[in-house]
Amino acid sequence: MYRFIFIIALILSLCSCNFRAKYTHLDGLALGTTYHIVYQLPTSKRGTTADIPAIVEQAFRDIDFSLSIYNKESVISKVNRNEPAELDSLFIEVFNRGKEIYTLTGGAFDMAAAPYFDLWGFGLRRREQVSEAKLDSVREFAGMDKISVIEGKIVKTDPRVSLSANAIAKGYCADVIAYRLMAAGVVNLLVEVGGEIHCKGVNPKGQPWNIGIDRPVYGNFFPGMDMQATLLLSGRSIATSGNYRNFFEADGQKYGHTIDPATGRPVQHNLLSTTVIAHDCLTADAFATAFMVMGLEKTKLFLEAHPHMDAYLIYSDEKGAFQSFATPNVTFLK
């Protein structure tokens, strides 16, 4: 699942020679997406001899061999093929949290909805001609209620059950990298993987990190070119979900990549973009997807019942104009 948050902080980190000497940035490609990492190396007194690039590279490798459905040797791929697989700690943590969020959202977030994504061409397979008969057949083996981890082993009610971590893995990867850098002594950092962000401390100007949210308009393919708002963030994580970049058109109708596990079909409602702020990026990533499934009103009710979570929602009104909703603790750059 793609997330598209433009990071103003990355530009700011390059604007001053004074700050550049203190902060380092890493940019590259991994997990089929881009990543950007900005961090302040600890001073010699606080000390670390850690090889930061090596830590980052190893984290990507660990995630790839655990949670990537595109890596045939990953744990999740072996689970999907019903092959013997040693479930590592990364897989188990994501699976357990995924199942917990599945329950909290009434099934709106569902890692075992993978067969629907394949059917619509948003997974491992090319898009098929979707019919009610095909959707009905997939329902027999889709859903997190049909798969469990018991005593370290996968148990399925149907061998056709399969998982996808696409809507959670990039956020989790940002967490893993951030936590490993913190363990190496890094205090101020921003880790962004495919738009999902985990940040701590301050940016090179000694201020909270500035995170730009793109306007969710079809054709806005370049992050940062057309922004809706800029948020201030420190010590938390943020993820955004929307259908305005990953979609296909058929018979004059746009179909986004957000699939409702209850129907097996792409969602059709006026909620255009969901940005979630949480303690960790795994949580933010998963709930951003769940809220896109739930729609505007159900999401507002959920946020009211869970005040520890913050969100910024962009939706269209009856006239097609953009409107927004933010929970009270969301802080904007003025």
C-alpha positions as CSV (number, residue, x, y, z in Angstrom):
1,M,0.0,0.0,0.0
2,Y,1.4,3.4,-1.1
3,R,1.6,6.3,1.3
4,F,2.5,9.8,0.1
5,I,3.7,12.2,2.7
6,F,6.1,14.9,1.6
7,I,8.8,15.6,4.1
8,I,9.7,19.3,4.2
9,A,12.2,18.5,7.0
10,L,14.4,16.7,4.4
11,I,14.7,19.9,2.4
12,L,15.3,22.0,5.5
13,S,18.1,19.6,6.5
14,L,20.0,20.6,3.4
15,C,19.5,24.4,3.5
16,S,22.3,25.3,5.9
17,C,25.9,24.3,6.0
18,N,26.0,24.8,9.7
19,F,23.2,22.3,10.2
20,R,24.4,19.9,7.5
21,A,27.6,19.2,9.5
22,K,25.5,17.9,12.4
23,Y,22.8,16.0,10.6
24,T,23.2,13.2,8.1
25,H,20.7,11.9,5.5
26,L,20.4,8.6,3.8
27,D,18.2,8.1,0.7
28,G,17.6,5.1,-1.4
29,L,15.3,2.4,-2.7
30,A,14.1,-0.6,-0.7
31,L,11.0,-2.8,-0.4
32,G,9.8,-1.6,-3.8
33,T,9.7,2.1,-2.6
34,T,11.9,5.0,-1.6
35,Y,13.2,5.8,1.8
36,H,14.6,9.0,3.4
37,I,16.4,9.0,6.8
38,V,17.6,12.2,8.5
39,Y,19.5,11.8,11.8
40,Q,21.9,13.5,14.1
41,L,25.0,11.5,15.0
42,P,25.7,11.3,18.7
43,T,28.7,13.2,19.8
44,S,31.8,11.3,20.9
45,K,30.9,11.9,24.5
46,R,27.5,10.3,24.2
47,G,29.3,8.0,21.8
48,T,28.4,5.4,19.2
49,T,30.7,3.6,16.9
50,A,27.7,2.0,15.2
51,D,27.7,1.8,11.4
52,I,24.4,3.5,10.8
53,P,24.1,2.7,7.1
54,A,24.7,-1.0,7.9
55,I,22.0,-0.9,10.6
56,V,19.5,0.5,8.1
57,E,20.5,-2.0,5.4
58,Q,20.1,-4.9,7.8
59,A,16.7,-3.7,8.9
60,F,15.5,-3.6,5.3
61,R,16.8,-7.1,4.7
62,D,15.2,-8.4,7.9
63,I,11.8,-7.0,6.9
64,D,12.1,-8.2,3.3
65,F,12.8,-11.8,4.4
66,S,10.0,-11.7,6.9
67,L,7.1,-9.7,5.5
68,S,7.5,-9.1,1.8
69,I,5.1,-11.1,-0.4
70,Y,7.4,-10.2,-3.4
71,N,10.3,-12.1,-1.9
72,K,9.6,-15.8,-2.6
73,E,11.9,-16.8,0.3
74,S,10.2,-14.6,2.9
75,V,8.4,-16.0,5.9
76,I,5.0,-14.6,4.7
77,S,5.5,-16.1,1.2
78,K,6.2,-19.6,2.7
79,V,3.1,-19.2,5.0
80,N,1.0,-18.4,1.9
81,R,2.3,-21.4,0.1
82,N,1.8,-23.6,3.1
83,E,5.4,-24.5,3.3
84,P,7.3,-25.1,6.6
85,A,8.4,-21.7,7.9
86,E,10.1,-20.6,11.1
87,L,8.1,-17.6,12.3
88,D,10.5,-14.9,13.3
89,S,9.8,-12.2,15.8
90,L,9.1,-9.6,13.1
91,F,6.4,-11.7,11.5
92,I,4.8,-12.7,14.8
93,E,4.7,-9.0,16.1
94,V,3.1,-7.8,12.8
95,F,0.7,-10.8,12.7
96,N,-0.5,-10.3,16.3
97,R,-0.9,-6.5,15.9
98,G,-2.7,-7.0,12.6
99,K,-5.1,-9.4,14.2
100,E,-5.7,-7.0,17.1
101,I,-6.4,-4.1,14.8
102,Y,-8.6,-6.4,12.7
103,T,-10.8,-6.9,15.8
104,L,-10.7,-3.3,16.9
105,T,-11.8,-2.1,13.5
106,G,-14.5,-4.7,13.0
107,G,-12.5,-6.3,10.1
108,A,-11.8,-3.0,8.2
109,F,-8.1,-3.8,8.5
110,D,-7.5,-7.3,7.3
111,M,-4.2,-8.8,6.4
112,A,-5.9,-11.9,5.1
113,A,-7.9,-10.0,2.5
114,A,-5.0,-10.6,0.2
115,P,-7.0,-12.8,-2.3
116,Y,-9.3,-9.7,-3.0
117,F,-6.2,-7.6,-3.8
118,D,-5.0,-10.3,-6.2
119,L,-8.4,-10.4,-7.8
120,W,-8.4,-6.7,-8.5
121,G,-4.8,-6.6,-9.6
122,F,-3.4,-4.8,-6.5
123,G,-1.5,-7.9,-5.3
124,L,0.7,-10.5,-6.9
125,R,-1.5,-11.2,-9.9
126,R,-2.9,-9.3,-12.9
127,R,-6.5,-8.0,-12.6
128,E,-9.2,-10.4,-13.5
129,Q,-12.8,-9.9,-14.6
130,V,-14.5,-9.6,-11.3
131,S,-17.9,-11.1,-10.8
132,E,-20.1,-11.8,-7.8
133,A,-19.4,-15.5,-8.2
134,K,-15.7,-14.9,-7.9
135,L,-16.1,-12.7,-4.9
136,D,-18.3,-15.3,-3.3
137,S,-15.7,-18.0,-3.8
138,V,-13.0,-15.8,-2.3
139,R,-15.0,-15.1,0.8
140,E,-14.7,-18.7,1.7
141,F,-11.0,-18.3,2.5
142,A,-10.5,-14.6,3.1
143,G,-10.3,-13.0,6.6
144,M,-8.1,-13.0,9.7
145,D,-10.7,-15.1,11.5
146,K,-9.5,-18.0,9.4
147,I,-5.8,-17.9,10.4
148,S,-4.0,-18.0,13.7
149,V,-0.6,-18.5,15.3
150,I,-0.7,-21.2,17.9
151,E,2.4,-22.3,19.7
152,G,4.6,-20.6,17.1
153,K,2.9,-22.3,14.2
154,I,0.4,-21.1,11.6
155,V,-3.0,-22.7,11.7
156,K,-5.5,-22.1,8.8
157,T,-9.1,-23.2,8.5
158,D,-8.5,-23.4,4.7
159,P,-5.1,-23.9,3.0
160,R,-6.1,-21.2,0.5
161,V,-5.9,-18.5,3.2
162,S,-3.1,-16.0,2.4
163,L,-1.7,-12.9,4.0
164,S,-0.4,-9.5,2.8
165,A,1.5,-7.1,5.0
166,N,1.5,-4.4,2.3
167,A,-0.7,-2.1,4.4
168,I,1.5,-2.4,7.5
169,A,5.0,-3.5,6.6
170,K,6.4,-0.1,5.5
171,G,5.2,1.6,8.7
172,Y,6.6,-1.3,10.7
173,C,9.9,-1.0,8.9
174,A,10.1,2.7,9.8
175,D,9.6,1.7,13.4
176,V,12.3,-1.0,13.3
177,I,14.9,1.3,11.8
178,A,14.0,4.1,14.2
179,Y,14.3,1.8,17.2
180,R,17.6,0.3,16.1
181,L,19.0,3.8,15.5
182,M,17.9,4.9,18.9
183,A,19.5,1.8,20.4
184,A,22.7,2.9,18.7
185,G,22.5,6.3,20.5
186,V,20.7,8.4,17.9
187,V,18.4,11.0,19.6
188,N,17.1,13.2,16.8
189,L,15.9,11.4,13.8
190,L,13.2,11.1,11.1
191,V,12.8,7.8,9.3
192,E,10.5,7.7,6.2
193,V,9.7,4.5,4.3
194,G,7.3,4.8,1.4
195,G,5.7,7.8,3.0
196,E,5.4,6.3,6.5
197,I,7.2,8.3,9.1
198,H,8.7,7.6,12.6
199,C,10.3,10.7,14.1
200,K,11.9,11.7,17.4
201,G,13.5,14.8,18.7
202,V,14.0,17.9,16.6
203,N,14.9,18.7,13.0
204,P,18.2,20.5,12.0
205,K,16.7,23.8,13.0
206,G,16.0,22.6,16.5
207,Q,12.3,22.5,15.9
208,P,9.6,19.8,15.6
209,W,9.7,18.0,12.2
210,N,7.5,19.5,9.5
211,I,5.4,17.0,7.7
212,G,3.5,18.0,4.5
213,I,0.2,16.3,3.5
214,D,-0.5,16.2,-0.2
215,R,-3.8,17.2,-1.7
216,P,-5.6,13.9,-2.6
217,V,-6.4,14.8,-6.2
218,Y,-6.1,12.3,-9.1
219,G,-2.9,13.0,-11.0
220,N,-1.0,14.4,-8.0
221,F,1.8,11.9,-8.5
222,F,4.7,14.1,-7.2
223,P,4.8,14.4,-3.4
224,G,5.1,18.0,-2.3
225,M,4.0,19.6,-5.5
226,D,0.5,20.3,-4.2
227,M,0.0,20.2,-0.4
228,Q,-3.1,20.5,1.7
229,A,-1.5,21.1,5.0
230,T,1.7,20.9,7.0
231,L,1.8,19.2,10.4
232,L,4.3,19.5,13.3
233,L,5.5,16.3,14.8
234,S,8.0,14.9,17.3
235,G,8.2,11.7,19.2
236,R,5.3,10.1,17.3
237,S,4.6,8.4,13.9
238,I,2.5,9.3,11.0
239,A,1.0,7.5,8.0
240,T,-1.3,8.6,5.2
241,S,-3.6,6.5,3.0
242,G,-5.5,7.5,-0.1
243,N,-6.6,6.2,-3.5
244,Y,-5.5,9.1,-5.7
245,R,-2.3,7.6,-6.9
246,N,-2.8,3.8,-7.0
247,F,-5.9,3.2,-9.0
248,F,-7.2,2.0,-12.4
249,E,-10.0,3.1,-14.7
250,A,-12.6,0.9,-16.4
251,D,-15.7,1.9,-18.2
252,G,-15.2,5.5,-17.1
253,Q,-15.0,4.6,-13.4
254,K,-11.9,5.0,-11.2
255,Y,-11.2,2.1,-8.8
256,G,-8.8,2.7,-6.0
257,H,-6.6,0.2,-4.3
258,T,-8.4,0.3,-0.9
259,I,-10.5,-2.8,-0.8
260,D,-13.3,-3.3,1.7
261,P,-12.8,-6.8,3.2
262,A,-16.6,-6.9,3.9
263,T,-17.5,-6.7,0.2
264,G,-14.3,-7.6,-1.6
265,R,-14.7,-4.4,-3.7
266,P,-12.8,-1.1,-3.9
267,V,-14.4,1.5,-1.5
268,Q,-16.6,4.2,-3.0
269,H,-17.1,7.1,-0.7
270,N,-16.2,10.7,-0.1
271,L,-13.2,10.1,2.3
272,L,-10.2,10.9,0.1
273,S,-7.2,10.8,2.4
274,T,-6.6,9.7,6.0
275,T,-3.6,10.7,8.0
276,V,-3.1,9.0,11.3
277,I,-0.7,10.0,14.1
278,A,0.1,7.3,16.7
279,H,2.9,6.2,19.0
280,D,4.3,3.9,16.4
281,C,4.2,3.8,12.6
282,L,2.8,0.2,12.5
283,T,-0.3,1.4,14.2
284,A,-0.6,4.6,12.2
285,D,-0.1,2.7,8.9
286,A,-2.8,0.1,9.7
287,F,-5.4,2.5,11.0
288,A,-4.9,4.8,8.0
289,T,-5.9,1.9,5.8
290,A,-8.8,0.9,8.1
291,F,-10.2,4.5,8.1
292,M,-10.1,4.6,4.3
293,V,-12.3,1.4,4.4
294,M,-14.6,2.7,7.1
295,G,-15.4,6.1,5.6
296,L,-15.8,9.5,7.1
297,E,-18.6,9.1,9.6
298,K,-17.5,5.7,11.0
299,T,-14.0,7.0,11.3
300,K,-15.1,10.1,13.3
301,L,-17.1,7.8,15.7
302,F,-14.0,5.6,16.1
303,L,-11.7,8.5,16.9
304,E,-14.2,9.9,19.4
305,A,-14.1,6.5,21.2
306,H,-10.3,6.3,21.0
307,P,-9.0,9.8,22.0
308,H,-5.4,8.5,22.3
309,M,-5.3,8.4,18.5
310,D,-5.0,11.5,16.3
311,A,-6.0,11.9,12.7
312,Y,-6.4,14.4,9.9
313,L,-9.1,13.5,7.3
314,I,-9.6,15.1,3.9
315,Y,-13.0,14.5,2.2
316,S,-15.2,15.9,-0.5
317,D,-18.6,17.6,0.3
318,E,-21.8,17.5,-1.6
319,K,-20.5,20.0,-4.1
320,G,-17.2,18.2,-4.6
321,A,-15.1,20.7,-2.7
322,F,-12.3,19.6,-0.3
323,Q,-13.1,19.7,3.4
324,S,-11.0,18.5,6.3
325,F,-11.4,17.2,9.9
326,A,-8.7,17.0,12.5
327,T,-8.7,15.7,16.1
328,P,-7.9,18.3,18.7
329,N,-4.2,17.3,19.3
330,V,-3.1,17.6,15.6
331,T,-0.7,20.6,15.4
332,F,-0.4,22.5,12.1
333,L,2.4,24.7,10.9
334,K,1.0,28.2,10.6
